[in-house]
Amino acid sequence: MKSCLLLLCLGAFACAAILPLEPAMDPLGTAVAPTMPPGNLAMELQDLYSLIQFKQLDQLFVRYLINDAQFQAFVRIINSNAGVMARWRWHSQPELHTLPGQWFRQRLLLSGGKLKMKHLQEMEMCFTPTNRYNYWASSVAGWQGFLNELEMYIPLHAIQAQIDAHLQQSAEFVQFWQQFGTLKLAYERWLTLPFTQDIVTQLQAAGIDTVQLDSRIRQLFGWPATVTATNSTTAVPPVPPQVV
């Protein structure tokens, strides 16, 4: 489950397309290659990470896992044998080993060490199978409600603005973004694998809109959609719970 949910969260870091820079002109009217400072990749990624509301996400996962049958089906399917094999195939895609490779580790080291991702480490779920508060039982609304509420705690507009700013100000972030774009090839290749197709079929049988999920992932990563058909369900307004 962590791999699929992490993919959705990581998608929030890719919700803006790379913006072209206007070339500078010398007195003769010749285009001059734009220059920008190298930037600090660790700090820039930390800025994006800090925008996600992890405490609310943690309670969101717990509430839906306890109370929502459709989300429970999603969890069972991605943890089935086919789900485990599909995740293994995803992690074996060569692009995933290229992105966090030597260049990425070197740039993080040169820019101040490592990312402080304490919240992701603490999101290993440990909870009692009872609702902490009475209203939790009525605060879930199926898979669509889960996705809607997920967007409340991953502020896409704020993240997009931050990405746009870094792309205009940091050469290192531009290089990182270009390498990050290679995941599109891995994703499309992974979708065609038998274990992935099996999972998609099971999710559809459970009433989960896989076309919408695919479109959401592509939108978050800034990839053009290749599927036009849809079986979208009626959107359910999110119910913001009280976080304590």
N, C-alpha and C positions, 0 to 999 in steps of 0.2 A: 504494500500500500504506500509506503514511504516514497518509492521511486515515482509512482504516478502522481502523487500529490506534490512531490518536489518538482516534477516536470512542470506542473501548473504554476507553482510559485516562481520557478526560474523563468517561466514564460513572461512573467510580469517585468523582468529585466530587459525584455526584448520587444516592447510594445511600440517602439518608434522606428521608422525607417531612417537610414543614414541620410542626413541632409547634405546636398551639395554645397560646397563653399564657392562664393563668388570670387573669381580670380582677380588678383590685384593687377593694375596696369602701370607700366613705366611711362615716362614722358612721351615716348615714341608710340605709345598705344600697344606695346607688346605685352602679352599676358605674362605675369610673373607668378611662379608657384607660391601659393600661400604658405605662410609659416605659422606655427603655433608652438607654445611651450610643450615640453614632453609630458607634463602632468604627473600625477601620482596615482597609479592604478589601484593600489590597495585602498587609498582614501576614497577614490571615486566609487569603487564597488561597495565600500562600507556605507557611503551616502545612500545608495540604492537600497541596500539591505536594511538600513535603519528606518525606512519608510513603511515596512511591513509590520502590521500589528500582530505579533506572535502570540500574545496572551489570548487575544480574542480568537485567533485561529485554533489554538489548542482547545479552547472550550467548544468551538464550532465542531471540530472533529469528534470530540467526546459526546456532545449532545446528539449528533446525527448517528453515531455508532450505537448508542443506547436506544434511541427512539424511532429511527426512520428505517422502515423495511427495505426501501429501494437502495438506500446508502449501504445498508447491511449486505444486500445482494452484491453491490459493487465490490465491497471489501472481500466477500467470499470468492467472487470470480477472479479477482486479480491475485488472490492468494491460493488459487487452485494449482494443480500441477502445470496446466497450460499457462497460467499466469506467471508462475515461477520461471518456466522456460522462456516465455516472452521477455521477461525482465532480464534474464541472462543474455538473451540475444541482443537486447538493447545495449547492455553494458559492453558487449563484445564488438560493437560497431567501431571501426577504426577512427572515425572522426572524434569520438569521445575521448580517445587516448591522445589525439593530436591537440585538441583544445587546451587541456590542462597540462600540456607537456612542458618541455624544457623552457621554451620562451615564456610561458605563463608563470612558471615558478621563479625564473630569473627576474622577471619584471616585478613580481610581488616582493621578492627579496630586496631588490634595489629601491623599491618605493616604501619600504618600512616594515617588511616582515610578512605577516600573515593576516588574513581576515579574522576578525573577532566574531565568530558565528555561534555564540554561546546558546542562543535561543534554539537553533536547529538541533544542537546536541541535547537540549533539555526536552525536546518535543517527543521523545520516546514515550509512548502512551502507557501510563500506569494509573488505573482508576478502578473504583468499585462499580459493579453493574447496576447501580441505582442512581436515580437523578439526584443531583445535589440540591436542586431547587424545584419546587412544584411546577413552575411555568415551563421548565425544559421540555416536558412531554408535549406541550402544544406549540413549541417554538420551531418545529421542523416542518418542511413542506416538500418532501421528495427530493430527487436528484436536482431538479431545476431550482428549487429553493436553496439547496446547498450551494450551487454555482453562483446564484444571485448574491447570497450572503458572503461568499468567498471574496467577491469583488469589493465588498465594503471594507475588508481588512487588508486588501492589496490595492492601494490607491493608484490606479493605472494612470490617471491624468498627471498626478504629481511625479510619478516615476518617469513618465514620458517626457515631462519638462526637464527633469534632471538629466535624462539620457541626451536630449537635444543639446543641453548646455555643455555637457562633457564632450560631445562630438565636435562642437565648435571650438573647444578650448584645450583639448588634450590629444596630442598625437598618439600617445600610448593607448588611450581609450579607443581611438579610431582603429588602431591595429587589432586590439582585442575584439572589437565589434565585427571586423571583417572576418576574423577567424571564427567567431561565434556563429556567423552566418552559414558556415559549412555544415552545421547540424541539420540543415534542411535536407541534405542528401541522405544523411543517416536516418532521419525520421521517415522519409518516403520509402527508403529501402526496407526499413523495419516494418512498415505497414503491410508490405506484400508477403511477409514471412508466414508460414502455416500456423505457427503458434499464435501470432498476433491476430490473424484472421479468425482463429477459433475463439479468442477472447472477445473480439468484436461481435461475433455471432451471439455469444452468451450474453453480452451486455445488452444487445438489442432485444433478446428474448426477455430480459428483465425490465424492459421498458425504458432503458437509458438511451437517449438520443445521441448516438455515436457520431452522426454527421455534424451535429451542433458542436460536440466536443472537439472533433477534428478542426472545424472552422474556428473555434475559440483558440485552440493552440496555435493555428497558423496566424491568426490575427495578432495574438500576443507576441509572436516571434517576428512579425512583419513579413511573413511569407505569403505570396499570392495563393488564394484558394484554387484547388484544381477540381473540386466537386461542386456541382451546382444543385443536385437534388437535395431535398431536406425533408426531415420528418420531425421538425421542431414541435415541441409541445407549448402550450400556453404558459407564458412567463408568470411566475408566482412572486409577488413582492416580498423582499426579504424582511424578516422580523428581527430587528436588532435586539439581542438580549442584553440584560444588565450584566456587566463584567465586574466581578469583585476580586 
